[in-house]
Amino acid sequence: MSKLSPIINAEELVKLNSSAIILIDARAGINAEENFKAEHLKGARYVDLNKDLATVDCNPKNGGRHPLPSFSKFSEVLSKLGISPSSHVVIYDDKNGSNAAARFWWMLKAAKHEKVQVLNGGLQEAVKAGFPVSSEIENFEKTRNYPITEWNLKTAAINEVEKARNNSENIVIDVRDKNRFDGLTEPLDLIAGHIPGAVNVPFSENLDENGLFKSPEVLSKKYTEVLNNKTSENVIVHCGSGVTACHTLLALDYAGIEIPKLYVGSWSEWSRNDREMATKETK
């Protein structure tokens, strides 16, 4: 049986039987849930980045702004959404997959869920393709708690990143935009800059001019050059808080490249822990 593509195009979604999938709206940010209630793809269920896909600590020093939830909490979230191990889940957001759709995709993959896809182009592309929208909130049955005992995709903790950033056999990839990486601006964290030794490959480079993922062939060529024969075990990907980094992990999987390690704490954790930092002033 061929592997299910991690990306589904809007035209494909329109043709699917809606009763055969669980459609998840993963928009995040200011007024995200209110926007969902006002209008969403018909049949969609809402997942909250802060409440469902993370256990937010009052101090981001401890694991960053979006630490992973416990297995029991995530199991309850999936049950609340009506997701079972056999469900076909399609996730979208309104930021080309970078908002929280890719994060939820990564978490489901890490929970060994087989049938999960991210909608290419997100909400806007589906509307353009004629998928119906609604303001009605779906009624659906909860499922039994989803069995999760470990994350089956690789993660890296802060001390591992410390070792990797100065090791030529490793590569640490920062997917934030160049201005944040260069320390010119920082809209979310206390200090602007990046982890010394990291390389900047903005997640936006995964997309074409229409906000759609580039083809697997183009992405494979790009990341084969970036990774330079390094194995997934020696590659660590991060962002500000472990959310948009998943966009690049999704792109790598789409390209047929083994998913490397996610540094969940990312810059939000690193910059609060007295680690060496490359800032505008130190460059």
ZAMARGU-4260 file (C-alpha; in steps of 0.2 Angstrom, whole numbers, plus 5000, padded with zeros to 4 digits):
<rodrens>
0) 5000/5000/5000 | 5007/5017/4995 | 5010/5030/5008 | 4997/5043/5010 | 5004/5060/5005
5) 5006/5072/5020 | 4999/5086/5009 | 4981/5086/5001 | 4976/5098/4988 | 4960/5108/4989
10) 4953/5100/4973 | 4956/5083/4981 | 4947/5088/4997 | 4932/5094/4988 | 4930/5077/4979
15) 4931/5067/4996 | 4916/5061/5005 | 4915/5073/5020 | 4909/5058/5031 | 4925/5049/5027
20) 4936/5062/5035 | 4938/5072/5051 | 4942/5090/5046 | 4951/5101/5059 | 4953/5120/5059
25) 4970/5124/5067 | 4970/5143/5066 | 4979/5151/5080 | 4983/5169/5086 | 4972/5183/5091
30) 4953/5179/5089 | 4956/5163/5081 | 4942/5153/5089 | 4930/5168/5086 | 4935/5168/5068
35) 4932/5149/5067 | 4915/5151/5074 | 4910/5165/5062 | 4916/5155/5047 | 4925/5139/5044
40) 4925/5125/5031 | 4909/5115/5033 | 4910/5101/5045 | 4927/5107/5053 | 4931/5105/5072
45) 4942/5117/5080 | 4959/5114/5089 | 4967/5127/5100 | 4986/5128/5099 | 4988/5135/5117
50) 4975/5124/5126 | 4976/5108/5115 | 4993/5107/5106 | 5004/5113/5120 | 5005/5114/5139
55) 5009/5133/5141 | 5020/5137/5156 | 5019/5154/5164 | 5038/5155/5161 | 5044/5150/5143
60) 5061/5147/5150 | 5054/5130/5154 | 5052/5122/5137 | 5048/5138/5127 | 5031/5146/5123
65) 5023/5130/5117 | 5030/5114/5125 | 5022/5098/5120 | 5007/5092/5131 | 5008/5076/5141
70) 5003/5060/5132 | 4987/5059/5143 | 4982/5077/5139 | 4985/5074/5120 | 4975/5058/5121
75) 4960/5067/5129 | 4961/5081/5115 | 4960/5068/5102 | 4946/5060/5111 | 4937/5076/5112
80) 4939/5079/5093 | 4932/5062/5089 | 4948/5056/5082 | 4952/5037/5083 | 4968/5028/5076
85) 4958/5023/5061 | 4952/5041/5057 | 4957/5050/5041 | 4961/5068/5048 | 4964/5083/5036
90) 4970/5099/5045 | 4970/5117/5039 | 4974/5134/5045 | 4974/5151/5037 | 4993/5154/5036
95) 4998/5141/5022 | 5000/5127/5036 | 5012/5137/5046 | 5000/5143/5060 | 4997/5126/5069
100) 4991/5114/5055 | 5009/5107/5053 | 5011/5106/5072 | 4995/5096/5074 | 5001/5085/5059
105) 5018/5082/5067 | 5010/5078/5084 | 4998/5065/5076 | 5012/5058/5066 | 5022/5057/5082
110) 5008/5047/5090 | 5009/5035/5075 | 4993/5041/5067 | 4993/5034/5049 | 4980/5044/5040
115) 4984/5063/5042 | 4986/5076/5029 | 4988/5095/5029 | 4977/5105/5017 | 4988/5114/5004
120) 4985/5132/5004 | 4974/5131/5019 | 4957/5139/5021 | 4958/5151/5007 | 4963/5138/4994
125) 4948/5127/4999 | 4936/5142/4998 | 4943/5146/4981 | 4940/5128/4975 | 4922/5128/4980
130) 4922/5119/4997 | 4907/5125/5007 | 4909/5136/5022 | 4898/5137/5038 | 4896/5145/5054
135) 4887/5130/5062 | 4896/5121/5075 | 4897/5102/5072 | 4890/5089/5084 | 4900/5073/5085
140) 4903/5059/5097 | 4919/5058/5107 | 4930/5043/5105 | 4939/5032/5118 | 4955/5040/5124
145) 4968/5038/5110 | 4983/5026/5115 | 4999/5036/5116 | 5014/5031/5126 | 5028/5040/5118
150) 5032/5052/5104 | 5038/5042/5089 | 5046/5056/5080 | 5063/5063/5086 | 5065/5078/5097
155) 5080/5087/5104 | 5082/5095/5121 | 5092/5111/5124 | 5108/5102/5129 | 5108/5092/5113
160) 5106/5108/5103 | 5121/5115/5113 | 5132/5101/5107 | 5125/5100/5090 | 5128/5118/5085
165) 5147/5117/5086 | 5148/5099/5078 | 5152/5099/5060 | 5143/5082/5058 | 5126/5091/5064
170) 5116/5105/5057 | 5104/5116/5067 | 5091/5124/5055 | 5081/5139/5061 | 5065/5142/5050
175) 5061/5159/5056 | 5061/5174/5043 | 5078/5181/5040 | 5075/5198/5050 | 5071/5188/5065
180) 5086/5177/5063 | 5098/5192/5060 | 5091/5200/5076 | 5083/5215/5067 | 5066/5212/5074
185) 5058/5200/5087 | 5039/5202/5089 | 5037/5188/5101 | 5052/5184/5112 | 5062/5195/5124
190) 5079/5195/5114 | 5081/5196/5095 | 5094/5185/5087 | 5098/5166/5084 | 5107/5151/5091
195) 5125/5153/5086 | 5130/5140/5073 | 5112/5138/5067 | 5108/5141/5048 | 5093/5150/5042
200) 5081/5142/5030 | 5065/5151/5031 | 5049/5140/5031 | 5042/5152/5018 | 5054/5145/5006
205) 5044/5129/5006 | 5030/5138/4997 | 5028/5145/4979 | 5022/5162/4974 | 5004/5156/4977
210) 5007/5150/4995 | 5006/5132/4990 | 5019/5119/4994 | 5032/5117/4980 | 5033/5100/4972
215) 5041/5086/4981 | 5055/5086/4968 | 5059/5104/4970 | 5059/5102/4989 | 5069/5086/4988
220) 5083/5095/4978 | 5083/5110/4990 | 5084/5100/5006 | 5096/5088/4999 | 5108/5102/4996
225) 5104/5110/5013 | 5107/5094/5023 | 5123/5089/5013 | 5121/5070/5017 | 5118/5072/5035
230) 5106/5059/5042 | 5090/5064/5051 | 5098/5059/5068 | 5110/5073/5065 | 5098/5087/5060
235) 5088/5098/5072 | 5075/5110/5066 | 5068/5124/5076 | 5059/5141/5076 | 5052/5152/5089
240) 5042/5140/5099 | 5041/5123/5090 | 5026/5127/5079 | 5032/5134/5062 | 5047/5122/5063
245) 5034/5108/5059 | 5030/5117/5043 | 5048/5112/5037 | 5047/5095/5044 | 5031/5093/5034
250) 5040/5099/5019 | 5054/5086/5021 | 5041/5072/5023 | 5032/5078/5008 | 5049/5078/4999
255) 5052/5060/5004 | 5066/5064/5016 | 5066/5056/5034 | 5059/5068/5047 | 5073/5075/5058
260) 5073/5081/5076 | 5062/5095/5082 | 5068/5107/5095 | 5052/5111/5103 | 5058/5124/5115
265) 5067/5133/5101 | 5072/5152/5102 | 5059/5156/5115 | 5068/5143/5127 | 5086/5146/5121
270) 5085/5165/5123 | 5079/5164/5141 | 5092/5151/5148 | 5109/5161/5148 | 5115/5152/5132
275) 5126/5160/5120 | 5117/5171/5107 | 5120/5179/5091 | 5112/5196/5091 | 5113/5211/5080
280) 5126/5218/5092 | 5137/5203/5092 | 5137/5201/5073
</rodrens>
